[in-house]
Structure formats: C-alpha cells, structure tokens
Amino acid sequence: MSNLWKIVQEKYSPELNRRYETIFTLANGYRGLRGFNEFSQIDERGNFIAGVFDKAAAPVCELVNCPDPIDIRFFVDNEVCDLDCLPVNHFKRYLDIRAGTLNTEIEVEIKKKKLEIKTQRFVSRNDVHRWTAEYCIRPINFSGKITVESMIDGDVTNGSYDPSNRIRHYQVKERVDLKPGLAMQVFTIDNNIEIVESSLITCDRSDEQFINSRKYKEYGDVIGEVCDLFVTKGESYSICKYGVTFTSRECKGNVLNSAKNNLEKFTEDGFECEKKSHQSVWDNIWAMSDIEIEGDDKAQRGIRYNIFQMSSSAYEKDPCVSIAAKALHGEGYKGHVFWDTEIYLLPFFIYTYPEVARALLLYRYNTLAGARKNAELHHCRGARFPWESASDGVEETPKWKADSKGNVVRIWTGDEQYHISADIAYAYYEYNRAVRDELFLKQYGAEIFLDTALFWQSRVEYNKAEDRYEINKVIGPDEFHLHVNNNVYTNYLAKWNLRKASEIAAWLENKDSEFYKKLLKKLKIRKEDIAGWTKITEKIYIPMSKNSKLIEQFEGYFNRKDFVVSEYENNGMPVWPEGVDKDHPDETQLLKQPDVVMLLLVLGEEFDLETKKTNYEYYEKRCMHKSSLSPSMYSIMGLKVGDTRNAYKYFIKTVYTDLEDNQGNAAKGLHVASNGGSWQCAVFGFGGMSIDQNEILNFNPWLPDVWSRLSYKIIWRGYRLNVDVFSDKIVFLSEADISIKVSFKEYKIKKNERKEVKLTGKIKED
C-alpha cells in the first residue's frame, strides 16, 4: 500500500524538469520551494513566500521569486555531479505525500568513479521558517576527496524563462559569513519588505576536518561555503543542509538575528528531530483529510496528491494572505488570487480545517479597502473585489498581454468579471452554514455582504422600456465570451447577494441594533438602500424562458454559431470542432468552462432537477475544458442529474491535471483549483454530500464499478463525522448527536454510534 502515498519519477528526462519542479514542490503555506533537481542546471527554480509582493518594473504587482537557498553542488576531481553531462546508472525521485518529503536517488560516473547520492528534503510543517535536506553519499568504487559547495543565490529574478519579461524585485543589502553558515539580507524594491535567507551545512563524519576545510565565497549576489570531505570506498556519509527564512512581514524585531538564532537552534535540534515533528503534523493532517478509495489505485494516489498540495498551500496564522491560482508552486498568474480560492478551494477547508477557511475569508475582509477603491474607480459604491488580487485588494489584472503570435491583446477580465464579488459573499455564507459561527458573521461577514450589495446596487442599470434591471458589458465564468449583456451567472449571483444582504441586515438589526447602526454609518448605507435591494432582486433580468428549462448563458448566446464537441485528443481533452476559428471562439456557443452549469451547482437548491438535466445535457457537449476549473464541475453535475457515463472520466481528468499535465502548462505552477475540484468530486459528487434547504446534511452517493469503498471525513458544526460509502450501504460515525438524510430520508445518529443505512444502488436524483 505504500506506493499509494508516493508520486514517482522513474526516469530522468531533462525536458520534463520544469514540470516535475511543480509536481514536487514542497510548501507549508508560509513558503513554497519548487522541487528542482539539485543535480541539473536545467530548471526554473522558485522560492515563494506568501504575501511577499512587489511591482518594481513589472506591469502589475507580483509574487516575488526570492533568493534561492537550496543550491548545493558536489564535485569529484573538480567535476560537478551533473545528470545532464554524466553517465547515469540509476535515477529515481519520489514525493512521499504521507511524510511530506521529496526523495532522490542517483548513481553517476565521474571519470569512471561511481558515486551514489540519496537525498531527502522537506519544508517543515512544525516550524514554517525551516527547511532542510539530507544528502547520503557513498563512493562505490573509489576513495578520495568530494568537495561540497552550498550557496544562497541572490541573483534570482521573476520571469527567468522569458528574457523580455525578466524582473528583479529585490536588492541585496547584506552578505553574511556566519562561520559556519551563510545569511543574505535583501529588501524588495517597492514595498521594502526585508527577507533573510540563512543556511548551514554539516557532516556526520569527519566533522572537524569538514569544518576546518570550509571556505566562504562571494560571487556577486551569490554567496557560498565550500567544504572538503575525504571519503573511503563503500562507506556512507551524511551531509545536511539546514535553511531558515524570516521576513519583516511576520518579524517585527531584528529579522537577521531571528534567522541566525533559529538556524543555530535548528542545527542543534538536528535533521531527525525536525523531521519527526514535521511528520507528526502531517499525521494529524491526514487523520482528518485523507480520502480512501478502495479498488482504484490511480484514483487513490491522485486524490491524495491533490489533498497534499491543498493542505500545503494554506497558512492559518496569517489572515493577510490567501492561496494563489498557482499556489506557492510557480510564477503563473503572477501569484495572484482569483475566485478559485472561494469557489473551488474553500469547501475543502470548511469541512476539514475550518480555522484555515476562516483565515482565507479574513484575507478578503482585510482587503476591503482595496475593493472599495476598485468600486470608486468604476464609479460605483461599496466593494468591488478584484479579479486578480495581491496584498491589498486593488485590481492587479494586467491590461495587456502577448498572444501566441506575439500580438499585443487587451485583457478585459479585470474590467468586466464582476461575479467575484458575489462569489466571495457566497463563500462567507457557505462557511457559516457549515460552521455556524454567528460572531464571525456579525463581525466580518455582515460587512462583506452589505458592501458587495451596495456595489451591485450601483452597478445594475434600469431598463425603463423593459421595466427591469440589467448588468451589461460583463464576462461570466466562461471567458471565451467578452463584453456580454446579462450573463445569467453574474445576474443571478448578484440577485442572490442582494437578497442575502437584506436578510443579514434584518438579522443583525434584531441581534445587535447598536452594532447594526454603526455598520450602516461606516458603510454609508441608508435604509432606502436596503429597500432598493429588494426592488432590484424582484426586477433583475434573468435570461430564462417560461417555455423551456434551457437557460441562455447571456443575451444573444443562442444566436452564435453552434458547434458540438465530438472528438477528443489522446489526453482526453476536446478537439476543436471543424470549422471553428480558434482565434474567435466568442463567435460560437463553445465554452471555455462551465457558466450556466456553474450557477446550477453553486445555487443548486434554487433549481429543479429538470432544469439541471436540460442545461447539463446542452452545455456539456459544447464545453472545450480550456480551464482546469472545468472538468470537476461537469463530473459533479453529471452525478446529480443521473448521468454517470462521464463522471469518472471528468474526475480522473481533474485529479491528474498536473500529474499528467493535461492542460500543457504544469511547468508554470500548480493548478490548485483543480485540487479543490478533485475533493469536491469525491465528497459532493461520488460521496453525494449536500446541504438541503433546512440545513440538514443529505447523502446521495454513487460509486464507479471499480470502487469497492469510498471513505471521507468532514467537520459539521464543530463535530467530526466519518462517512464510509459502499455499493450497497453507507456507514456513519459521529462525534455528536446529529440528524442526516440518505437519499432524502431522515435518520437520527447518536454520539459515537455506528449507523448503517442501506442503499438502493441507484442515484436518487436531487
């Protein structure tokens, strides 16, 4: 069973280095270190610290690629151990997702001298400032000298793979010889964030000689320490590199001293001590978040990888950071935060780590000032959350980009993709439904709801001729179609946002009238504003026909050229239908990703089964899945409407987005939203979990034939609930008395009671 916890690279292929750097990234929410191979110079290294953003000469603020602390090289007879230049007798790398370690095994020949090196690296979950790597070296057929060079590289830039967009975001101020050890102090150019990287290498044998041979080196903005190790044929030697990082974001004292002191303590604690503490944290994470799938090794390994990367990407102790679209795994999308976090990732944390979900929601609250500035720039009131966010909530979407042919094209998402404001309000609502934290709703959620409602009130346009409110010139979730009028997802979520804001206003006034009055004064909301919200919800235009259950995605959508997907590539991705101009998909009904179907999932309780079926069947065959956010939603909706044909296919496509690189861009960073989509497929889709209108958990599962069991755990209103799904039954174990439904029939479960409910074997359509 151990292989179900490992992601393995059996063969060295330099052309795949950058992809594996993403796949093998180690992170702890505070920082991410791309999983680059120390024994190759073909790489796209990355050291990303959450919240460290800078603009400098870039078009917009971006996550800084900080100095690289990992670099280490081994020399035999002054020739470096480089897989790209030497005979390789053995190679294996694997990510141990249970232990949170990256492991490498190599055997190379350097001038006919055979050298075996086994490495183990981890980014600590016990102390987020620490990372370390152990190198076990064995000279197979020789005795002699091995030189070890450990470095901190302060010459790192963003965009190193793209000369025309290469940007340096920091300046090196201090290069420090710690005797032994290294430290580098840098400051970001615009925001003046101080970052200190420190490291030290030790050897378990001949340590005195190893230290005495040490030499400190400076190569411009690269510093290093070089040590000689005299080895005996067949014997093993362990070299450890310890690293510690601090920034002025979290350290209000002397940042350099904090790093030095922690590094000294770290080396005293030792590799094994920190590893034990690190793995203890992972044991606790897996005890709550693991999903077990019996009968399908591929699905089991894949879902665990997705859970591992999601769990690695969040840091609950910093409510001023969130999870970027590429997490801490690469420079893609400039480290910006999108709606992915609230709609795709948050459910995982709500139901497994509510304290992390709370911190992610607080990030949006803490960026309200920027959201209000965005609204003001668009001549609106309230809060307009940015489509792409960095540290302060101001819109960071680039205005321009070069297309595949080098043409400069305008990016409109930052101007027109308004639905994110309602998505964030919805995330607060979902958190409160599952956690029931009324104090949080009062102190933070109410302000989010009221301020976003104020934005929608000022953004809608009244069409006097039709006696209705409209939202024109927008982009919905489907980004093939720009500048559209009355996108149904946008309009319906705006309507929902306004309605819920009115309800929360009434609730808050009744609960704490003084707090309510102060909040209205702070937000400059009048009583007539709230009355106006109700009027808008009654008259906002939703492009739905009275004679058909088919919902038009936006006004005029059905007038576009109609094409249907009928062919698929080897990786299962759709082939463009013949006759489509790929440069102008907006002229067709083809979709980049779900839009109407997305609405029917997000607000599923507001639509009947026939509506869901009709729209799933229509839009599924017109979706190109050009976003990693897409397949998971079609998997879940397919299961909800009883179409199990494609549910498993879409699930596997989601789970293996990066592992099989089916979007073709894994090298640029993790598709973390697909990680969240994978979990939702397993729990909301195959596991059948939903919340009904009475806020009771309902379970309506279905398992693929190859699965004999699906097991998962959730936290519902402070208590853990274990769920085991079999083909013929579902078994519950709860920490508290609870009422649940199975296929819409209610059951009572007592605390610590094992409750078994028989299943019919068919999905009961909801």
Backbone hydrogen bonds, N-H to C=O, Kabsch-Sander energy under -0.5 kcal/mol:
donor,donor_aa,acceptor,acceptor_aa,energy
4,L,1,M,-1.9
5,W,2,S,-1.9
6,K,3,N,-1.3
7,I,95,L,-1.9
8,V,6,K,-0.6
9,Q,93,R,-3.5
10,E,8,V,-0.6
13,S,11,K,-0.6
16,L,13,S,-2.6
17,N,14,P,-1.4
20,Y,16,L,-2.5
21,E,17,N,-1.9
22,T,18,R,-1.3
23,I,19,R,-2.2
24,F,20,Y,-2.9
25,T,22,T,-1.6
26,L,33,L,-2.2
28,N,31,R,-2.0
29,G,312,S,-1.3
32,G,48,F,-2.7
33,L,26,L,-3.0
34,R,32,G,-0.5
34,R,46,G,-2.4
35,G,21,E,-2.8
36,F,34,R,-2.0
38,E,36,F,-0.6
40,S,37,N,-1.5
43,D,41,Q,-1.1
48,F,32,G,-2.5
49,I,64,V,-0.5
50,A,30,Y,-2.3
50,A,48,F,-0.5
52,V,49,I,-2.2
53,F,51,G,-1.3
54,D,62,E,-2.1
58,A,55,K,-2.9
62,E,54,D,-2.7
63,L,334,K,-2.1
64,V,52,V,-2.6
66,C,47,N,-2.7
66,C,64,V,-1.0
68,D,153,D,-2.0
73,R,149,E,-2.4
75,F,147,T,-2.6
76,V,79,E,-2.4
77,D,145,K,-0.7
79,E,76,V,-1.7
80,V,78,N,-0.5
81,C,74,F,-2.8
82,D,80,V,-1.1
83,L,39,F,-3.2
85,C,82,D,-1.9
86,L,82,D,-1.1
89,N,87,P,-0.6
89,N,107,E,-2.4
90,H,107,E,-1.4
92,K,105,E,-1.9
93,R,9,Q,-2.3
94,Y,103,N,-2.6
95,L,7,I,-2.5
96,D,94,Y,-0.6
96,D,101,T,-2.9
97,I,5,W,-2.3
97,I,95,L,-1.1
98,R,5,W,-0.7
100,G,96,D,-2.0
101,T,96,D,-1.5
102,L,121,R,-2.6
103,N,94,Y,-2.9
103,N,101,T,-0.5
104,T,119,T,-1.7
105,E,92,K,-3.3
106,I,117,I,-2.4
107,E,90,H,-2.1
108,V,115,L,-2.3
109,E,87,P,-1.7
110,I,108,V,-0.5
110,I,113,K,-2.8
111,K,109,E,-0.6
113,K,110,I,-1.5
114,K,112,K,-0.7
115,L,108,V,-2.8
116,E,138,R,-2.4
117,I,106,I,-2.3
118,K,136,C,-2.4
119,T,104,T,-2.9
120,Q,134,E,-2.0
121,R,102,L,-2.5
122,F,132,T,-2.4
124,S,122,F,-0.6
124,S,130,R,-1.7
130,R,127,D,-2.3
131,W,243,G,-2.2
132,T,122,F,-2.3
133,A,241,K,-2.1
134,E,120,Q,-2.7
135,Y,239,I,-3.3
136,C,118,K,-3.5
136,C,134,E,-0.5
137,I,135,Y,-0.7
137,I,237,Y,-3.3
138,R,116,E,-2.8
140,I,114,K,-2.1
140,I,138,R,-0.7
141,N,114,K,-0.8
144,G,231,V,-2.0
146,I,229,L,-3.2
147,T,75,F,-2.1
148,V,227,C,-3.1
149,E,73,R,-2.7
150,S,148,V,-0.5
150,S,225,E,-2.5
151,M,71,D,-2.6
152,I,223,I,-2.4
153,D,68,D,-2.9
154,G,152,I,-0.8
154,G,221,D,-2.5
158,N,167,I,-2.9
160,S,157,T,-0.6
162,D,159,G,-1.9
165,N,162,D,-2.1
166,R,163,P,-0.9
167,I,158,N,-2.3
169,H,167,I,-0.6
171,Q,187,F,-2.3
173,K,185,Q,-2.9
174,E,185,Q,-1.6
176,V,183,A,-3.3
178,L,176,V,-0.7
178,L,181,G,-2.1
179,K,181,G,-0.9
182,L,199,S,-3.1
183,A,176,V,-1.8
184,M,197,E,-2.7
185,Q,174,E,-2.5
186,V,184,M,-0.5
186,V,195,I,-2.8
187,F,171,Q,-2.1
188,T,193,I,-2.1
189,I,169,H,-1.9
192,N,188,T,-0.8
195,I,186,V,-2.8
196,V,246,F,-2.8
197,E,184,M,-2.2
198,S,244,V,-2.2
199,S,182,L,-2.1
200,L,242,Y,-1.8
202,T,240,C,-2.2
204,D,238,S,-2.3
210,F,206,S,-2.8
211,I,207,D,-2.6
212,N,208,E,-2.7
213,S,209,Q,-1.6
214,R,211,I,-1.4
215,K,226,V,-2.0
217,K,224,G,-3.2
219,Y,222,V,-3.9
221,D,219,Y,-0.5
222,V,219,Y,-1.0
223,I,152,I,-2.2
224,G,217,K,-2.5
225,E,150,S,-2.4
226,V,215,K,-2.7
227,C,148,V,-2.6
229,L,146,I,-2.8
231,V,144,G,-3.5
231,V,229,L,-0.6
234,G,139,P,-3.7
235,E,232,T,-2.1
237,Y,137,I,-2.4
239,I,135,Y,-2.7
239,I,237,Y,-0.6
240,C,202,T,-2.0
241,K,133,A,-3.0
242,Y,200,L,-3.0
242,Y,240,C,-0.5
243,G,131,W,-2.8
244,V,198,S,-2.3
245,T,129,H,-2.2
246,F,196,V,-1.8
248,S,194,E,-2.1
250,E,247,T,-0.6
251,C,247,T,-1.7
252,K,250,E,-0.7
255,V,253,G,-0.8
258,S,254,N,-2.1
259,A,255,V,-2.1
260,K,256,L,-2.4
261,N,257,N,-2.9
262,N,258,S,-2.1
263,L,259,A,-2.4
264,E,260,K,-2.2
265,K,261,N,-2.1
266,F,262,N,-2.6
267,T,263,L,-2.4
268,E,264,E,-1.5
269,D,265,K,-2.5
270,G,266,F,-2.5
274,E,270,G,-1.9
275,K,271,F,-2.5
276,K,272,E,-2.3
277,S,273,C,-1.9
278,H,274,E,-2.8
279,Q,275,K,-2.7
280,S,276,K,-1.6
281,V,277,S,-1.6
282,W,278,H,-1.8
283,D,279,Q,-2.4
284,N,280,S,-1.7
285,I,281,V,-2.1
286,W,282,W,-2.9
287,A,283,D,-1.9
288,M,284,N,-0.9
288,M,285,I,-0.8
289,S,285,I,-2.6
290,D,286,W,-1.8
292,E,711,S,-2.2
293,I,291,I,-0.5
294,E,709,R,-2.5
296,D,293,I,-0.6
300,Q,296,D,-2.4
301,R,297,D,-2.8
302,G,298,K,-2.3
303,I,299,A,-2.7
304,R,300,Q,-1.7
305,Y,301,R,-1.9
306,N,302,G,-2.1
307,I,303,I,-2.3
308,F,304,R,-2.7
309,Q,305,Y,-2.3
310,M,306,N,-2.1
311,S,307,I,-2.7
312,S,308,F,-1.5
313,S,309,Q,-0.6
313,S,310,M,-1.3
318,D,315,Y,-1.5
321,V,318,D,-1.2
324,A,322,S,-0.6
325,A,336,H,-2.4
327,A,324,A,-1.7
329,H,326,K,-2.0
332,G,668,K,-2.2
334,K,331,E,-2.1
335,G,332,G,-1.5
336,H,333,Y,-2.1
337,V,389,S,-2.6
341,T,338,F,-1.0
343,I,339,W,-2.4
344,Y,340,D,-2.3
345,L,340,D,-1.7
346,L,341,T,-2.4
348,F,345,L,-0.9
349,F,345,L,-1.2
350,I,346,L,-3.1
351,Y,347,P,-2.0
352,T,348,F,-0.8
353,Y,349,F,-1.7
356,V,353,Y,-1.3
357,A,353,Y,-1.8
358,R,354,P,-2.4
359,A,355,E,-1.6
360,L,356,V,-2.3
361,L,357,A,-2.2
362,L,358,R,-2.2
363,Y,359,A,-1.5
364,R,360,L,-0.9
365,Y,361,L,-1.7
366,N,362,L,-3.2
367,T,363,Y,-0.5
367,T,364,R,-0.8
368,L,365,Y,-1.6
370,G,392,D,-0.7
371,A,367,T,-1.8
372,R,368,L,-2.6
373,K,369,A,-1.7
374,N,370,G,-2.2
375,A,371,A,-2.0
376,E,372,R,-2.3
377,L,373,K,-2.3
378,H,374,N,-1.2
378,H,375,A,-0.5
379,H,376,E,-1.9
380,C,375,A,-3.1
383,A,451,D,-1.8
384,R,371,A,-2.4
385,F,383,A,-0.6
389,S,337,V,-2.0
396,E,388,E,-2.4
401,K,409,V,-2.0
403,D,407,N,-2.9
406,G,403,D,-2.1
409,V,401,K,-3.5
409,V,407,N,-0.5
411,I,399,K,-2.8
412,W,410,R,-0.6
415,D,412,W,-1.3
416,E,412,W,-2.0
417,Q,413,T,-2.3
418,Y,416,E,-1.9
420,I,417,Q,-0.8
421,S,418,Y,-2.1
422,A,419,H,-0.6
423,D,419,H,-2.2
424,I,420,I,-2.1
425,A,421,S,-1.5
426,Y,422,A,-2.6
427,A,423,D,-1.9
428,Y,424,I,-1.7
429,Y,425,A,-1.8
430,E,426,Y,-2.6
431,Y,427,A,-2.2
432,N,428,Y,-2.1
433,R,429,Y,-2.1
434,A,430,E,-1.8
435,V,431,Y,-2.7
436,R,432,N,-1.9
438,E,436,R,-0.9
441,L,437,D,-2.0
442,K,438,E,-2.4
443,Q,439,L,-2.8
444,Y,440,F,-2.5
445,G,440,F,-1.8
446,A,441,L,-3.1
448,I,444,Y,-1.7
449,F,445,G,-2.7
450,L,446,A,-2.7
451,D,447,E,-2.4
452,T,448,I,-2.2
453,A,449,F,-2.1
454,L,450,L,-2.0
455,F,451,D,-1.4
456,W,452,T,-2.4
457,Q,453,A,-2.6
458,S,454,L,-1.5
459,R,455,F,-1.4
460,V,456,W,-2.2
461,E,470,E,-3.2
463,N,461,E,-0.6
463,N,468,R,-3.7
464,K,462,Y,-0.9
467,D,463,N,-1.3
468,R,463,N,-1.6
469,Y,539,K,-2.1
470,E,461,E,-3.1
474,V,484,V,-2.8
475,I,416,E,-1.8
479,E,477,P,-0.8
481,H,478,D,-0.9
482,L,480,F,-0.6
484,V,474,V,-2.4
486,N,471,I,-2.5
488,V,553,Q,-2.7
491,N,487,N,-2.9
492,Y,488,V,-2.6
493,L,489,Y,-2.3
494,A,490,T,-2.3
495,K,491,N,-2.4
496,W,492,Y,-2.7
497,N,493,L,-2.8
498,L,494,A,-2.5
499,R,495,K,-2.3
500,K,496,W,-2.8
501,A,497,N,-2.2
502,S,498,L,-1.9
503,E,499,R,-1.9
504,I,500,K,-2.8
505,A,501,A,-2.4
506,A,502,S,-2.0
507,W,503,E,-2.4
508,L,504,I,-2.9
509,E,505,A,-2.3
510,N,506,A,-1.8
511,K,507,W,-2.0
512,D,508,L,-3.0
516,Y,512,D,-2.4
517,K,513,S,-2.4
518,K,514,E,-2.2
519,L,515,F,-2.2
520,L,516,Y,-2.4
521,K,517,K,-2.1
522,K,518,K,-2.5
523,L,519,L,-2.4
524,K,520,L,-0.7
524,K,521,K,-0.6
525,I,520,L,-2.5
529,D,526,R,-0.8
530,I,526,R,-1.3
531,A,527,K,-1.8
532,G,528,E,-1.9
533,W,529,D,-1.6
534,T,530,I,-1.2
535,K,531,A,-1.4
536,I,532,G,-2.2
537,T,533,W,-2.3
538,E,534,T,-1.5
539,K,535,K,-1.1
539,K,536,I,-0.6
540,I,536,I,-1.8
541,Y,469,Y,-3.0
544,M,542,I,-2.8
545,S,550,L,-0.6
552,E,543,P,-1.6
555,E,485,N,-2.0
557,Y,554,F,-2.2
559,N,556,G,-1.2
560,R,557,Y,-1.9
561,K,587,E,-2.1
563,F,561,K,-0.6
565,V,621,K,-3.1
569,E,573,M,-3.5
572,G,569,E,-2.0
575,V,567,E,-2.6
580,V,577,P,-1.7
582,K,580,V,-1.0
584,H,581,D,-2.3
587,E,584,H,-1.8
588,T,585,P,-1.9
589,Q,561,K,-2.0
591,L,622,R,-2.7
599,L,595,D,-1.9
600,L,596,V,-2.1
601,L,597,V,-1.2
602,V,598,M,-2.8
603,L,599,L,-2.5
604,G,601,L,-1.2
606,E,603,L,-2.0
607,F,604,G,-1.6
612,K,608,D,-1.8
613,K,609,L,-2.9
614,T,610,E,-2.7
615,N,611,T,-2.0
616,Y,612,K,-2.4
617,E,613,K,-2.6
618,Y,614,T,-1.4
619,Y,615,N,-2.7
620,E,616,Y,-2.3
621,K,617,E,-0.6
622,R,619,Y,-1.3
623,C,620,E,-1.0
624,M,591,L,-3.0
626,K,592,K,-1.4
627,S,592,K,-0.7
630,S,627,S,-1.7
633,M,629,L,-0.5
633,M,630,S,-0.9
634,Y,630,S,-1.3
635,S,631,P,-2.0
636,I,632,S,-2.3
637,M,633,M,-2.4
638,G,634,Y,-2.2
639,L,635,S,-1.8
640,K,636,I,-2.0
641,V,637,M,-1.8
642,G,639,L,-0.8
643,D,638,G,-2.7
644,T,642,G,-1.1
648,Y,644,T,-0.7
650,Y,646,N,-2.7
651,F,647,A,-1.9
652,I,648,Y,-2.7
653,K,649,K,-2.1
654,T,650,Y,-1.9
655,V,651,F,-2.9
656,Y,652,I,-2.2
657,T,654,T,-1.6
660,E,656,Y,-2.2
662,N,656,Y,-0.5
662,N,657,T,-1.1
663,Q,657,T,-0.7
664,G,661,D,-1.0
668,K,665,N,-1.7
669,G,666,A,-1.7
670,L,326,K,-0.9
672,V,325,A,-1.1
672,V,670,L,-1.3
674,S,671,H,-0.9
675,N,671,H,-1.0
676,G,672,V,-1.7
677,G,673,A,-2.5
678,S,674,S,-2.2
679,W,675,N,-1.8
680,Q,676,G,-2.3
681,C,677,G,-2.4
682,A,678,S,-2.2
683,V,679,W,-2.7
684,F,680,Q,-1.9
685,G,680,Q,-1.5
685,G,681,C,-0.5
686,F,681,C,-2.5
687,G,682,A,-1.7
688,G,685,G,-0.5
689,M,683,V,-2.3
690,S,698,N,-2.1
692,D,696,I,-2.5
695,E,692,D,-2.2
697,L,739,S,-0.6
698,N,690,S,-2.9
699,F,741,K,-2.4
700,N,688,G,-1.4
702,W,686,F,-1.9
707,W,704,P,-1.6
708,S,294,E,-2.7
709,R,294,E,-1.0
710,L,725,V,-2.4
711,S,292,E,-2.5
712,Y,723,V,-2.5
714,I,721,L,-2.1
715,I,351,Y,-1.7
716,W,714,I,-0.6
716,W,719,Y,-3.1
717,R,434,A,-2.5
717,R,715,I,-0.6
719,Y,716,W,-1.3
721,L,714,I,-3.0
722,N,733,L,-3.1
723,V,712,Y,-2.9
724,D,731,V,-2.6
725,V,710,L,-3.7
726,F,729,K,-3.2
730,I,757,V,-2.5
731,V,724,D,-3.1
732,F,755,K,-3.1
733,L,722,N,-1.6
734,S,753,E,-0.7
735,E,720,R,-2.1
738,I,749,I,-2.8
740,I,747,Y,-2.5
741,K,697,L,-2.4
742,V,745,K,-2.5
743,S,699,F,-2.7
745,K,742,V,-1.7
747,Y,740,I,-3.3
749,I,738,I,-3.1
752,N,734,S,-3.3
753,E,750,K,-2.2
755,K,732,F,-2.4
755,K,753,E,-0.8
756,E,754,R,-0.5
757,V,730,I,-2.7
759,L,728,D,-3.0
765,E,763,I,-0.9
766,D,640,K,-1.0
